[in-house]
Amino acid sequence: MASPTPLHGTELVDCARANAKQGIETAAYQCGYGQDLNKFARELRQACEDMNLQVKELSGLITEQDLILQLGTGEIVAPDTESEL
């Protein structure tokens, strides 16, 4: 769900990171900036600087851990039945 008001600080960074794979337009919208991509980029850059994160573009927020957690990758390890562990 998109934020009704523009996010700032750590909330902005968290939201942008969660939506980074979908692109800047989606991330800006979800973070409450609508179509104002320039303001979104400025605020995100400032929030990252305040947190001492060295990120030059939105894709820089995607971590290796995010890439590993993508659906459909890896192997599912589970018991065959509920009674078999």
N, CA, C and O atoms as CSV, one atom per row, in Angstrom:
chain,resi,resn,atom,element,x,y,z
A,1,MET,N,N,0.836,-1.170,0.000
A,1,MET,CA,C,0.000,0.000,0.000
A,1,MET,C,C,0.890,1.245,0.000
A,1,MET,O,O,1.841,1.342,0.776
A,2,ALA,N,N,0.573,2.173,-0.863
A,2,ALA,CA,C,1.362,3.392,-0.985
A,2,ALA,C,C,1.153,4.291,0.225
A,2,ALA,O,O,0.064,4.349,0.796
A,3,SER,N,N,2.211,4.984,0.600
A,3,SER,CA,C,2.121,5.918,1.713
A,3,SER,C,C,1.301,7.137,1.284
A,3,SER,O,O,1.499,7.653,0.184
A,4,PRO,N,N,0.380,7.604,2.139
A,4,PRO,CA,C,-0.427,8.774,1.785
A,4,PRO,C,C,0.385,10.076,1.821
A,4,PRO,O,O,0.002,11.055,1.181
A,5,THR,N,N,1.496,10.097,2.560
A,5,THR,CA,C,2.368,11.267,2.614
A,5,THR,C,C,3.793,10.819,2.304
A,5,THR,O,O,4.139,9.659,2.528
A,6,PRO,N,N,4.622,11.726,1.791
A,6,PRO,CA,C,6.008,11.359,1.486
A,6,PRO,C,C,6.772,10.902,2.728
A,6,PRO,O,O,6.729,11.542,3.778
A,7,LEU,N,N,7.460,9.797,2.579
A,7,LEU,CA,C,8.271,9.262,3.675
A,7,LEU,C,C,9.624,9.961,3.716
A,7,LEU,O,O,10.061,10.540,2.722
A,8,HIS,N,N,10.280,9.906,4.862
A,8,HIS,CA,C,11.594,10.508,5.052
A,8,HIS,C,C,12.441,9.582,5.912
A,8,HIS,O,O,11.921,8.684,6.574
A,9,GLY,N,N,13.739,9.806,5.897
A,9,GLY,CA,C,14.661,9.090,6.772
A,9,GLY,C,C,14.675,7.585,6.544
A,9,GLY,O,O,14.610,7.112,5.409
A,10,THR,N,N,14.760,6.846,7.639
A,10,THR,CA,C,14.873,5.389,7.538
A,10,THR,C,C,13.633,4.751,6.926
A,10,THR,O,O,13.732,3.729,6.247
A,11,GLU,N,N,12.460,5.349,7.163
A,11,GLU,CA,C,11.232,4.811,6.557
A,11,GLU,C,C,11.309,4.899,5.038
A,11,GLU,O,O,10.896,3.975,4.336
A,12,LEU,N,N,11.837,6.009,4.531
A,12,LEU,CA,C,11.986,6.177,3.087
A,12,LEU,C,C,12.962,5.147,2.527
A,12,LEU,O,O,12.682,4.522,1.505
A,13,VAL,N,N,14.088,4.968,3.178
A,13,VAL,CA,C,15.094,4.010,2.708
A,13,VAL,C,C,14.521,2.592,2.725
A,13,VAL,O,O,14.715,1.838,1.772
A,14,ASP,N,N,13.824,2.226,3.789
A,14,ASP,CA,C,13.230,0.892,3.879
A,14,ASP,C,C,12.206,0.666,2.777
A,14,ASP,O,O,12.197,-0.387,2.141
A,15,CYS,N,N,11.348,1.644,2.552
A,15,CYS,CA,C,10.311,1.527,1.523
A,15,CYS,C,C,10.945,1.456,0.136
A,15,CYS,O,O,10.547,0.638,-0.693
A,16,ALA,N,N,11.933,2.320,-0.112
A,16,ALA,CA,C,12.605,2.331,-1.415
A,16,ALA,C,C,13.304,0.996,-1.662
A,16,ALA,O,O,13.258,0.465,-2.771
A,17,ARG,N,N,13.942,0.461,-0.644
A,17,ARG,CA,C,14.626,-0.825,-0.775
A,17,ARG,C,C,13.629,-1.943,-1.090
A,17,ARG,O,O,13.895,-2.806,-1.928
A,18,ALA,N,N,12.488,-1.919,-0.417
A,18,ALA,CA,C,11.473,-2.950,-0.633
A,18,ALA,C,C,10.900,-2.900,-2.050
A,18,ALA,O,O,10.435,-3.918,-2.562
A,19,ASN,N,N,10.928,-1.735,-2.684
A,19,ASN,CA,C,10.339,-1.576,-4.012
A,19,ASN,C,C,11.364,-1.354,-5.118
A,19,ASN,O,O,10.993,-1.106,-6.265
A,20,ALA,N,N,12.643,-1.439,-4.786
A,20,ALA,CA,C,13.707,-1.131,-5.743
A,20,ALA,C,C,13.662,-2.011,-6.992
A,20,ALA,O,O,13.942,-1.535,-8.092
A,21,LYS,N,N,13.319,-3.266,-6.836
A,21,LYS,CA,C,13.312,-4.183,-7.986
A,21,LYS,C,C,12.240,-3.812,-9.006
A,21,LYS,O,O,12.359,-4.151,-10.183
A,22,GLN,N,N,11.189,-3.114,-8.560
A,22,GLN,CA,C,10.105,-2.746,-9.466
A,22,GLN,C,C,10.402,-1.455,-10.219
A,22,GLN,O,O,9.639,-1.083,-11.111
A,23,GLY,N,N,11.477,-0.771,-9.890
A,23,GLY,CA,C,11.867,0.439,-10.605
A,23,GLY,C,C,11.569,1.703,-9.824
A,23,GLY,O,O,10.859,1.686,-8.818
A,24,ILE,N,N,12.132,2.806,-10.317
A,24,ILE,CA,C,12.028,4.076,-9.604
A,24,ILE,C,C,10.606,4.621,-9.573
A,24,ILE,O,O,10.200,5.223,-8.579
A,25,GLU,N,N,9.839,4.419,-10.647
A,25,GLU,CA,C,8.470,4.940,-10.671
A,25,GLU,C,C,7.623,4.294,-9.578
A,25,GLU,O,O,6.902,4.979,-8.853
A,26,THR,N,N,7.718,2.973,-9.468
A,26,THR,CA,C,6.962,2.250,-8.445
A,26,THR,C,C,7.447,2.622,-7.047
A,26,THR,O,O,6.640,2.843,-6.144
A,27,ALA,N,N,8.764,2.690,-6.871
A,27,ALA,CA,C,9.315,3.032,-5.558
A,27,ALA,C,C,8.866,4.430,-5.132
A,27,ALA,O,O,8.467,4.631,-3.985
A,28,ALA,N,N,8.930,5.388,-6.044
A,28,ALA,CA,C,8.510,6.759,-5.726
A,28,ALA,C,C,7.038,6.787,-5.336
A,28,ALA,O,O,6.664,7.440,-4.362
A,29,TYR,N,N,6.218,6.092,-6.081
A,29,TYR,CA,C,4.783,6.053,-5.784
A,29,TYR,C,C,4.517,5.419,-4.422
A,29,TYR,O,O,3.768,5.969,-3.615
A,30,GLN,N,N,5.127,4.270,-4.167
A,30,GLN,CA,C,4.913,3.568,-2.907
A,30,GLN,C,C,5.418,4.363,-1.701
A,30,GLN,O,O,4.884,4.231,-0.600
A,31,CYS,N,N,6.439,5.181,-1.911
A,31,CYS,CA,C,7.012,5.968,-0.825
A,31,CYS,C,C,6.301,7.309,-0.638
A,31,CYS,O,O,6.704,8.111,0.204
A,32,GLY,N,N,5.252,7.552,-1.415
A,32,GLY,CA,C,4.443,8.753,-1.228
A,32,GLY,C,C,4.820,9.937,-2.084
A,32,GLY,O,O,4.345,11.046,-1.837
A,33,TYR,N,N,5.659,9.740,-3.086
A,33,TYR,CA,C,6.100,10.850,-3.923
A,33,TYR,C,C,5.379,10.920,-5.268
A,33,TYR,O,O,5.647,11.820,-6.064
A,34,GLY,N,N,4.483,9.998,-5.525
A,34,GLY,CA,C,3.713,10.017,-6.763
A,34,GLY,C,C,4.608,10.016,-7.993
A,34,GLY,O,O,5.458,9.139,-8.145
A,35,GLN,N,N,4.422,10.991,-8.867
A,35,GLN,CA,C,5.208,11.091,-10.102
A,35,GLN,C,C,6.433,11.995,-9.970
A,35,GLN,O,O,7.174,12.166,-10.937
A,36,ASP,N,N,6.656,12.571,-8.800
A,36,ASP,CA,C,7.770,13.500,-8.594
A,36,ASP,C,C,9.064,12.729,-8.335
A,36,ASP,O,O,9.520,12.613,-7.197
A,37,LEU,N,N,9.640,12.209,-9.413
A,37,LEU,CA,C,10.835,11.366,-9.300
A,37,LEU,C,C,12.049,12.154,-8.823
A,37,LEU,O,O,12.890,11.622,-8.099
A,38,ASN,N,N,12.145,13.423,-9.227
A,38,ASN,CA,C,13.292,14.235,-8.805
A,38,ASN,C,C,13.297,14.452,-7.297
A,38,ASN,O,O,14.336,14.310,-6.652
A,39,LYS,N,N,12.148,14.793,-6.737
A,39,LYS,CA,C,12.062,15.002,-5.280
A,39,LYS,C,C,12.325,13.690,-4.547
A,39,LYS,O,O,13.016,13.671,-3.528
A,40,PHE,N,N,11.774,12.598,-5.065
A,40,PHE,CA,C,12.014,11.285,-4.471
A,40,PHE,C,C,13.509,10.979,-4.449
A,40,PHE,O,O,14.043,10.557,-3.423
A,41,ALA,N,N,14.185,11.190,-5.577
A,41,ALA,CA,C,15.618,10.903,-5.664
A,41,ALA,C,C,16.418,11.783,-4.709
A,41,ALA,O,O,17.346,11.305,-4.056
A,42,ARG,N,N,16.064,13.069,-4.622
A,42,ARG,CA,C,16.764,13.977,-3.709
A,42,ARG,C,C,16.600,13.541,-2.259
A,42,ARG,O,O,17.574,13.460,-1.510
A,43,GLU,N,N,15.362,13.262,-1.874
A,43,GLU,CA,C,15.089,12.862,-0.492
A,43,GLU,C,C,15.749,11.528,-0.148
A,43,GLU,O,O,16.270,11.347,0.952
A,44,LEU,N,N,15.720,10.600,-1.101
A,44,LEU,CA,C,16.348,9.295,-0.876
A,44,LEU,C,C,17.859,9.441,-0.734
A,44,LEU,O,O,18.469,8.822,0.138
A,45,ARG,N,N,18.449,10.251,-1.583
A,45,ARG,CA,C,19.895,10.484,-1.505
A,45,ARG,C,C,20.255,11.081,-0.149
A,45,ARG,O,O,21.228,10.660,0.476
A,46,GLN,N,N,19.471,12.068,0.312
A,46,GLN,CA,C,19.729,12.701,1.604
A,46,GLN,C,C,19.553,11.707,2.756
A,46,GLN,O,O,20.361,11.674,3.684
A,47,ALA,N,N,18.504,10.908,2.689
A,47,ALA,CA,C,18.264,9.910,3.742
A,47,ALA,C,C,19.412,8.910,3.803
A,47,ALA,O,O,19.841,8.521,4.889
A,48,CYS,N,N,19.909,8.494,2.645
A,48,CYS,CA,C,21.035,7.552,2.609
A,48,CYS,C,C,22.289,8.193,3.189
A,48,CYS,O,O,23.022,7.548,3.938
A,49,GLU,N,N,22.543,9.453,2.852
A,49,GLU,CA,C,23.700,10.148,3.412
A,49,GLU,C,C,23.595,10.253,4.921
A,49,GLU,O,O,24.579,10.052,5.633
A,50,ASP,N,N,22.394,10.569,5.415
A,50,ASP,CA,C,22.191,10.681,6.859
A,50,ASP,C,C,22.440,9.355,7.578
A,50,ASP,O,O,22.816,9.335,8.751
A,51,MET,N,N,22.227,8.249,6.864
A,51,MET,CA,C,22.444,6.917,7.440
A,51,MET,C,C,23.834,6.375,7.108
A,51,MET,O,O,24.138,5.220,7.407
A,52,ASN,N,N,24.676,7.204,6.492
A,52,ASN,CA,C,26.023,6.811,6.070
A,52,ASN,C,C,26.007,5.646,5.087
A,52,ASN,O,O,26.907,4.807,5.098
A,53,LEU,N,N,24.980,5.595,4.237
A,53,LEU,CA,C,24.917,4.599,3.173
A,53,LEU,C,C,25.460,5.220,1.903
A,53,LEU,O,O,25.064,6.324,1.530
A,54,GLN,N,N,26.347,4.531,1.248
A,54,GLN,CA,C,26.915,5.052,0.015
A,54,GLN,C,C,26.194,4.401,-1.160
A,54,GLN,O,O,26.627,3.376,-1.687
A,55,VAL,N,N,25.091,5.017,-1.553
A,55,VAL,CA,C,24.254,4.494,-2.630
A,55,VAL,C,C,24.149,5.571,-3.700
A,55,VAL,O,O,23.779,6.709,-3.412
A,56,LYS,N,N,24.476,5.205,-4.936
A,56,LYS,CA,C,24.428,6.186,-6.015
A,56,LYS,C,C,23.132,6.100,-6.816
A,56,LYS,O,O,22.728,7.071,-7.456
A,57,GLU,N,N,22.491,4.953,-6.781
A,57,GLU,CA,C,21.228,4.805,-7.495
A,57,GLU,C,C,20.349,3.807,-6.749
A,57,GLU,O,O,20.816,3.085,-5.868
A,58,LEU,N,N,19.086,3.779,-7.111
A,58,LEU,CA,C,18.099,2.956,-6.416
A,58,LEU,C,C,18.507,1.486,-6.368
A,58,LEU,O,O,18.318,0.829,-5.344
A,59,SER,N,N,19.051,0.972,-7.437
A,59,SER,CA,C,19.433,-0.444,-7.465
A,59,SER,C,C,20.528,-0.766,-6.446
A,59,SER,O,O,20.724,-1.932,-6.100
A,60,GLY,N,N,21.234,0.244,-5.967
A,60,GLY,CA,C,22.257,0.041,-4.952
A,60,GLY,C,C,21.684,-0.383,-3.607
A,60,GLY,O,O,22.413,-0.863,-2.739
A,61,LEU,N,N,20.373,-0.206,-3.437
A,61,LEU,CA,C,19.728,-0.615,-2.191
A,61,LEU,C,C,19.410,-2.104,-2.163
A,61,LEU,O,O,19.118,-2.661,-1.105
A,62,ILE,N,N,19.466,-2.748,-3.326
A,62,ILE,CA,C,19.181,-4.186,-3.396
A,62,ILE,C,C,20.416,-4.928,-2.914
A,62,ILE,O,O,21.492,-4.798,-3.498
A,63,THR,N,N,20.266,-5.697,-1.862
A,63,THR,CA,C,21.402,-6.413,-1.289
A,63,THR,C,C,21.476,-7.834,-1.846
A,63,THR,O,O,20.538,-8.315,-2.481
A,64,GLU,N,N,22.588,-8.486,-1.602
A,64,GLU,CA,C,22.739,-9.883,-2.012
A,64,GLU,C,C,21.675,-10.742,-1.345
A,64,GLU,O,O,21.166,-11.688,-1.947
A,65,GLN,N,N,21.345,-10.417,-0.117
A,65,GLN,CA,C,20.336,-11.175,0.611
A,65,GLN,C,C,18.980,-11.068,-0.091
A,65,GLN,O,O,18.237,-12.047,-0.157
A,66,ASP,N,N,18.656,-9.878,-0.615
A,66,ASP,CA,C,17.409,-9.702,-1.354
A,66,ASP,C,C,17.405,-10.582,-2.599
A,66,ASP,O,O,16.388,-11.186,-2.940
A,67,LEU,N,N,18.535,-10.650,-3.265
A,67,LEU,CA,C,18.621,-11.454,-4.485
A,67,LEU,C,C,18.471,-12.943,-4.185
A,67,LEU,O,O,17.867,-13.676,-4.968
A,68,ILE,N,N,19.014,-13.389,-3.063
A,68,ILE,CA,C,18.917,-14.800,-2.676
A,68,ILE,C,C,17.474,-15.172,-2.345
A,68,ILE,O,O,17.040,-16.294,-2.606
A,69,LEU,N,N,16.737,-14.225,-1.770
A,69,LEU,CA,C,15.374,-14.495,-1.332
A,69,LEU,C,C,14.332,-14.444,-2.450
A,69,LEU,O,O,13.145,-14.643,-2.192
A,70,GLN,N,N,14.757,-14.183,-3.677
A,70,GLN,CA,C,13.791,-14.133,-4.774
A,70,GLN,C,C,13.045,-15.453,-4.872
A,70,GLN,O,O,13.630,-16.528,-4.737
A,71,LEU,N,N,11.755,-15.354,-5.106
A,71,LEU,CA,C,10.938,-16.561,-5.242
A,71,LEU,C,C,11.401,-17.382,-6.436
A,71,LEU,O,O,11.799,-16.839,-7.466
A,72,GLY,N,N,11.342,-18.669,-6.283
A,72,GLY,CA,C,11.698,-19.550,-7.384
A,72,GLY,C,C,13.163,-19.913,-7.437
A,72,GLY,O,O,13.569,-20.691,-8.300
A,73,THR,N,N,13.966,-19.376,-6.546
A,73,THR,CA,C,15.375,-19.746,-6.550
A,73,THR,C,C,15.641,-20.636,-5.347
A,73,THR,O,O,14.952,-20.552,-4.331
A,74,GLY,N,N,16.614,-21.459,-5.473
A,74,GLY,CA,C,16.968,-22.336,-4.368
A,74,GLY,C,C,16.148,-23.611,-4.365
A,74,GLY,O,O,15.433,-23.918,-5.320
A,75,GLU,N,N,16.266,-24.335,-3.287
A,75,GLU,CA,C,15.615,-25.624,-3.164
A,75,GLU,C,C,14.773,-25.634,-1.900
A,75,GLU,O,O,15.206,-25.138,-0.860
A,76,ILE,N,N,13.590,-26.187,-1.980
A,76,ILE,CA,C,12.708,-26.273,-0.819
A,76,ILE,C,C,13.029,-27.560,-0.073
A,76,ILE,O,O,13.020,-28.647,-0.650
A,77,VAL,N,N,13.314,-27.421,1.230
A,77,VAL,CA,C,13.603,-28.569,2.077
A,77,VAL,C,C,12.476,-28.676,3.091
A,77,VAL,O,O,12.293,-27.794,3.929
A,78,ALA,N,N,11.723,-29.768,3.004
A,78,ALA,CA,C,10.587,-29.962,3.900
A,78,ALA,C,C,10.305,-31.451,4.005
A,78,ALA,O,O,10.675,-32.222,3.119
A,79,PRO,N,N,9.644,-31.861,5.095
A,79,PRO,CA,C,9.289,-33.276,5.225
A,79,PRO,C,C,8.243,-33.667,4.174
A,79,PRO,O,O,7.499,-32.818,3.684
A,80,ASP,N,N,8.195,-34.956,3.837
A,80,ASP,CA,C,7.229,-35.435,2.858
A,80,ASP,C,C,5.793,-35.358,3.376
A,80,ASP,O,O,4.865,-35.083,2.615
A,81,THR,N,N,5.620,-35.604,4.679
A,81,THR,CA,C,4.300,-35.543,5.282
A,81,THR,C,C,4.400,-34.790,6.604
A,81,THR,O,O,5.500,-34.525,7.091
A,82,GLU,N,N,3.244,-34.443,7.189
A,82,GLU,CA,C,3.242,-33.718,8.452
A,82,GLU,C,C,3.798,-34.552,9.596
A,82,GLU,O,O,4.370,-34.002,10.537
A,83,SER,N,N,3.638,-35.883,9.531
A,83,SER,CA,C,4.102,-36.731,10.617
A,83,SER,C,C,5.555,-37.138,10.455
A,83,SER,O,O,6.139,-37.694,11.385
A,84,GLU,N,N,6.147,-36.879,9.316
A,84,GLU,CA,C,7.528,-37.273,9.039
A,84,GLU,C,C,8.448,-36.054,9.127
A,84,GLU,O,O,8.342,-35.143,8.305
A,85,LEU,N,N,9.333,-36.027,10.098
A,85,LEU,CA,C,10.242,-34.890,10.247
A,85,LEU,C,C,11.622,-35.184,9.769
A,85,LEU,O,O,12.496,-34.319,9.833
